């Protein structure tokens, strides 16, 4: 069964908590801290697999969950890292979260961490220093990333077959490739996209048969836009038109119009036109149909073929292969040109270290809200309720310059500070 969209719940593993422990051994005076660190939570990883062409597996398993890291323990034992969850997706899969694309799989074997597991918390052995001989604090492990994601599959093919229902697309694909689509003498025989590899001379083409379009398809009529997405990534379009069509020029313009309404870029996509089912037609009628299409198609190559009789198919494949090679070269040149453009932006480290302080009022109380990637991470790892752990966070506020800004905004000793949904007083009470 072909499925090209799916919704999944993704959960990376939580990091293990650090441990608070002290050496208790006979004849060892003043045993120092030996609490171990927590293990890192497992990641959720997607890997592109060229052997897959559907997202149906995600319909039956919509929850993708990695395991958490283990807590640290005494004797400096580090908690075991959580096991990552690796899942295969078809080449051409797009992953969206919160409406934005977070990953796109364009090549077989491509591997991307979709959700990162949380870091493990430090045990108290990590905090030993010359001035802190017996730290009674440890860190909590961070939560792993958790979110809902939408998966969308856009087939990656060299050539996309377009045209009205029953234009001969499936027959053409079955003749020139290894694909075996359903074929019958009625409209909408093809209800799902089919892929086939066509060998020509010393090369090959990956061809996608897109279910038949009709006028209004871009607005949801017929099979609607359900499969138009699969045309987006094809390098070249092969437009097939039934030779027995009364208004063959009008049929061509209608399909072009639907493609333009769906994605204006498709209008400029390299294209070849093939008039199909010419077996049994007189040469003068075939030529009349060719002339009618050429009158509205400009310089686009027009062929007359009979897939069943294998007439003209090799010629079409050769021109398609040439067009595909040219189109791929243009894409590579555009990519190279884009890479040469220099951009100036803040580095990831600087962005992480940036912070902001807001003063808000809730239920008659003033609360100082501190936000920022780095400081929020420290807060999430702090074991609130332990004075040493909270004082460490206060020291970090000083080092990052946040404490100075809090005072400037009016914070006093008993003022409430909120970071990553955790609250504590500005100065230990």
N, C-alpha and C positions, 0 to 999 in steps of 0.2 A: 504494500500500500504506500502510495506517495503522499508524504506530509511535508509541507515546506514552512510551517510556522509552529511554534510551541512556546509555552510559558513554563518556566522552571523556578524553583526556589533554591537559592544557592547559599550554603552556609560553610564558611571556612572554620577551622577548629580554634577554640580558645587556647591561649597560652597558659601553661601551668603556673601555679603560684610559687613564689619563693618560700623558703622554709626558715624558721627561726630556731636555732639550736646552738648549744654550747658543748664543748667536749667535756665528758665526765669519765675520766680515766684515773685509775689508781696511780699514785705517784706523779701525776701531772698536775702541778699547781697552777691555779688560775687558767683553766682551759679556755681557749679562745672560741670565737664564734665559728661554727662549721655547718651552718645551714646552706643547702645547695640551691641552685637556680632551677626555676621551672622550665619545662621543655616547650619548644615552639609549637603552636597549633598547625595542623596540616592545611595545605593550600588546596584549592579546587582548580584543576588544570584541564584545559581543553586541548586536544591534539587533532589536527586535520588529517583525515583519512580518505584517500582517493577511492577506496573501495566502497564508500557509502554515498548514497544519493537521496536520502530521505531523513527526516527528523522524527520518524514514527516512534523510535525508542524512547524519546523524551515524553511522549504522550502517556506511556505506561510507567515511567519512572520520573515524575516531575520534581523530586527532591534530590538534590545533589549535595552531599554532606561529608566533609572531612572530619577526622577524629581530633579531639583536643590533645594538647600536650599534657604530660603528667606533672604533678607537683614535685618540687625538689624535696629532699629529705636530709636527715642528719649525716654526718661524716662527709660533708661536701658532695653528696650524691646529686648529680644533675638529673632532673626529670626527663624521661624519654620524650622525644619529639612526636607529635601526632602524625599519623599516616595521611599523606595527601591523597585526594580523590582525583583520579585521572579518567577522563571520559573522551571518547572519540566523536568527532563531528564531521559532516561532509565538507569537502572543499567548497568554498562559496558561502559558508555560514557567517552571518552577522549576529553579534550579541549586543543587545541594548539593555541599559539599566537607567531608570529614571529618565527615559526619553532620549538618552544620548548613546551613541555607538561607543562601546568600550573595547571591542575587539572585532577583527575581521580576518577570516581565514582564506588566504588566496593561494597557498601552495601546500602540496602534500607534505606531511611531517611537521608543519608549522605548529609550534607549541607556545601557549600563552597562559600565564597564571591569571585566571579570571577573578578569583577572590583570594586574598592573602590571609594566612593564618596569623593569629595574634602572637606577639613576642612573649616569651616566658618572663616572669618576674624574677628579680635578683633575690637570692637568699641573703641572710644577714652576714655571711662571710664576706660578701662583696663590699660591705660598708665599713669594714674594719680599717682604721687609720691610726696615726700616732696620737690623735686627740680623741678618738672614739674607739676605745679598746674593747668595749662590750656592747655593740649595737643590738638593741632589742627590736629591730624592725626588718621587714622584708617587703617585697613588692608583690602586688597582685599581677597575674598574667593578663595580657590584653585580650579583649574579645576579638574574634576573627570577623572578617567582613561578612555581613548577612544582607541579602537583598533579593528582590524578585527580578528576574531577567526575561527578556523576550528574545527568542531565537528566530531568525528568518534565513531561509535558504534561497540564494540566488544562484542558479546553475551557472557554472563557468564553462562556456563553450566558445569555440572559434566562430561558429556559424549558427544563427538563429533562423528557423523557418517561420515565416509569417504569411498570412493570407486568410481568405474566407474559409469557413468550414467546407470540407469536401473539395478542397482545391488540389488535393493530391500530395499533401505534405508527408503523411504517414507512408504512402506508397513509395515516394521518393527516398525517404529515410531507410525503409526496409530493403530497397534495391541496392543503394550505394554503401550501406553499412552493415554492421552486425546486429543492429537493433531489430526487434520483432514487435512493433506496435500493432495494436488492433486495427484492422482495416475493414471497412464496410461501405456500402453505397448509400450512406445517409449522413446528414450533418451531425457534428459533435461526436464523431466516433472516438476521437482522442479527448479524454477527460483529464488526463494528467500529462505533464511534459515527459518526453522520451529522449534519451541520449543514445547516440550511436557514433562509432568511430569509422570514418570512411578513408580507405587507403587509396592514394592516387600517386602514380609514379613512385618517387622515392620518399614520399611524405605521407602525412595523414591529417585528417580534420576531425575535430570533435563537434558534432552537429546536434543541436537541440530542436526538437519538434514541439513548438508551442501550440497548445489547444487553439482551435479556430476562433478568429476574431469576427465580430459583426459591427455594424454601425451602432455606436452608442456604448461600445464595450468599455471605453474609458470612464463612462458614467455608471457602469454596473450592469449593463444589459448583457444577455447571453451568459457566458461564463465570467463576464465582468473583468475586473482587474486582478482576479485571483492569480493569474499566471503571467501577467504582463511584466512582473518583476524579473522574470527569467530572461527577458530580452536585454535588460540593462547592461549586462557584462559581456554580451557577445560582441566580437570584433567586427563582424560583417553580417548583414541581413540578406537572406535569400527570399525574395518575395515571389510566391507561387500564385499563378492565376489560371483558373480553368479556361481552356481555349473555347469552350462552349458558352462562356459568359456573354450575354447580349451587349451590355455596355462595359466593355473590358477596361476602357480608360477610366470610367467612373468608379469601377471596383477598385482599381489601383489607388485613385485619389482618396477614396473612403478609408481604406486601411492606413494610408499615410497620415490622414487626418487624425485617426484614432491614436496612432503612435505619438504624434506630436502633442495631442492633448494629455497623454499620460506622462511623457517626458520629452520636452522640446529638443533635447540633445539627440534623440533618435532620428530627427530629420536630417542631421548631418552625418549619420553613421554610414559608412561605405555599404553600398547595396548592389545587388544583382537581381534582375527580374527573369523569371522562367515561366513561359506560357506552357501549361501542362496538358496532357491527354490529347496530343495532336494526332495520334494514330487514328486512321479512318477519315481524316479531314483532307480536302484538296489543298494543294500547295498555295493556290491563290487566296483561299480563305485564311490559311495560316499567316500568309504575308500581310493580309489586310489587318489581322489582329495585332501583328507585330508593329505595323505602322501606327495603328491607333494608340498603342502604349507608348511608343517612342515620341509621339506628338506631345505627351504630357510628362514624360520621364526625363527629358533633357538628354544628357550624355551618359545616363546609366545604361550599362550593357543589358541587352534583351536577348534571350535565347528561347527557342521553341524545342520542347523535349517530350519524349514519351518514356516514362519510367518503366512501364511494363515491357516495352520493346527495347529498353536500354539505349534509346536513341537520344543523343545529345547530352547524356548525363556526365560522361567523362569530361567533355568540354566545359561544362558548368563547374565541375569540381576543380579543374585546373585553374580557372579564373578565380574561383573562390579562394584557393590556396594562395595565389599571388596577392589577392586583396588582403587576406589575413596577415601575411608576412609584412606587407606595407603598413597596415594598421598598427601592428604590434611595435614596429620600429618608431612610428610617430609617438606612441605612448611612452616608449623608453626615452626618446628625445625630450619630451615634455617633462618627464620625471627628473632628468639630468638638469634641465634648466631651472626647475623649482629648487633643487638641492643647492644650486649656486647662489641663491638669494640669501644674503646675510640678514639675520634677525637679532635684535637686541632685546633681551628679556631677563628677568630675575632668575637665577639658578634655583634648583629645587631646594638646596640647603637654605638659601635666603628666604624663600617662601615659607619653608617649614618653621623658621625661627621668628617670623613676623607674628605680631600679636596685636590685640585691640582690647580696650577697656571701655565698657559701657556702664552707665549708672542708671538703674531703673528703680521704679517704686512698685512694690507688691504688698497688698494688704496693709498699707500704711508704713511699710518698712523699706528702707533704702538697701538695695543689693547691688554690689559691684560684680558685673559679669565679665570674666576674662576669657577671650577666645584666641585661638591660634593653634596650629597643628602640633607644635612641639610641647607647649605648656599643657595642652589638653591630654597629650600622651602621658606626661608625667602624672597628671591628676588621676587618670584612669588606673595607673599602676600603684597609686598610693593607698595603703591600708588605713583608711580614716578610722579614728577612734583610738589609734596608738599615737601618743604625743610625739614620739621620736619621728615617726613617719610624716606626721603633719608638719613638724618643724623643718624637716628636710625640704618639703614642698615650699615652705616659706623662704628658706634659704635660696631655692631656685628662683623664686619670684624676685629676690634681691639681685641675684647674679644677672638675670635677664633684663633688669631695669624696670620690671613691671611694678615692683613695690613703690618705687619713686613716683610712677604715674598714678598709682592708687592714692598715695598721699596727696598728690597735686589735685586729684579729683575729690578730695574730702574724706578719704577713708581714715578711720581712727582704729584704736586697738580692738574694740568689740564689733567693728563693722563686719558684715557678712560678705564673704567672697565666694562666688560660685564659678566653678570650672568644670566643664564636662558633666553637669548635673550633680556635682558634689559641692557641698557647702561647708565652710569652716570660718573661724574668726581670723581677722587680719593679724592679730597678735595673740599668742597663746594666753588663754584666760585661766 
